[in-house]
Amino acid sequence: MFEQEDEWVSKTRMKKQMDDLQDLGMALTKLSTDTLKKIGLSEDLFEAVQTYKKITSNSALKRQAQFIGRLMRDTDPEPIERYLAKLRGDNAAHNAFLQRVEQAREHLIAGDDALTAFIADYPHADAGKLRTLIRNTRKEQAQSKPPKNFRALFQEIKAVMEGNQSGGDEAFSEEAGE
């Protein structure tokens, strides 16, 4: 039945692996269409997940879930698991990065010299855009308005820091903190 003894896997383990893949596929059904597109699923799997979302009959849902599980067997689960972990916040490195972005935003809002230090660490950053966002964020906070620019500033800083994660952000955190 099998070519080598090393490759033998018990039926129980195979079923467990198939159930795990099906569960992973079911986790995909809870995500939005835009998020699914970011994961980079195969076209068949993407369509199967979209179809699952439209079905209302219980027996049809069960069949579609099994079909998704079958398609998952031909898919590398690693990128999907990593992306779902990132969405859940399980990724410690990503959480640490987001905390550095948050610290950078707080430093930039707190003082004008922080922008100079930030631009020195990230020369590709758009200083004018950052300056405008910082000014608008300060106005928002002073007037107790909704944090639209506060969020936009976070996204801009995140994009800049993602473009250059070579380690300059640690130096920024130390300089701006003093």
LINLINSUL-V18616 format. One record per backbone hydrogen bond with DSSP energy under -1.0 kcal/mol. CO is the residue of the C=O (numbers start at 0). NH is the residue of the N-H. Records with the same first field share a line. If there is no record, write none. Layout:
CO->NH, NH
//
This chain:
4->7
9->13
10->14
11->15
12->16
13->17
14->18
15->19
16->20
17->21
18->22
19->23
20->24
21->25
22->26
23->27
27->30
31->35
32->36
33->37
34->38
35->39
41->45
42->46
43->47
44->48
45->49
46->50
47->51
48->52
50->54
56->60
57->61
58->62
59->63
60->64
61->65
62->66
63->67
64->68
65->69
66->70
67->71
70->73
71->74
76->80
77->81
78->82
79->83
80->84
81->85
82->86
83->87
84->88, 89
90->94
91->95
92->96
93->97
94->98
95->99
96->100
97->101
98->102
99->103
100->104
101->105
102->106
103->107
104->108
105->109
106->110
112->116
113->117
114->118
115->119
116->120
117->121
121->124
124->126
125->129
126->130
127->131
128->132
129->133
130->134
131->135
132->136
133->137
134->138
135->139
136->140
137->141
138->142
139->144
145->147
146->150
147->151
148->152
149->153
150->154
151->155
152->156
153->157
154->158
155->159
156->160
157->161
158->162
166->169
167->171
168->172
169->173
170->174
171->175
172->176
174->177
//
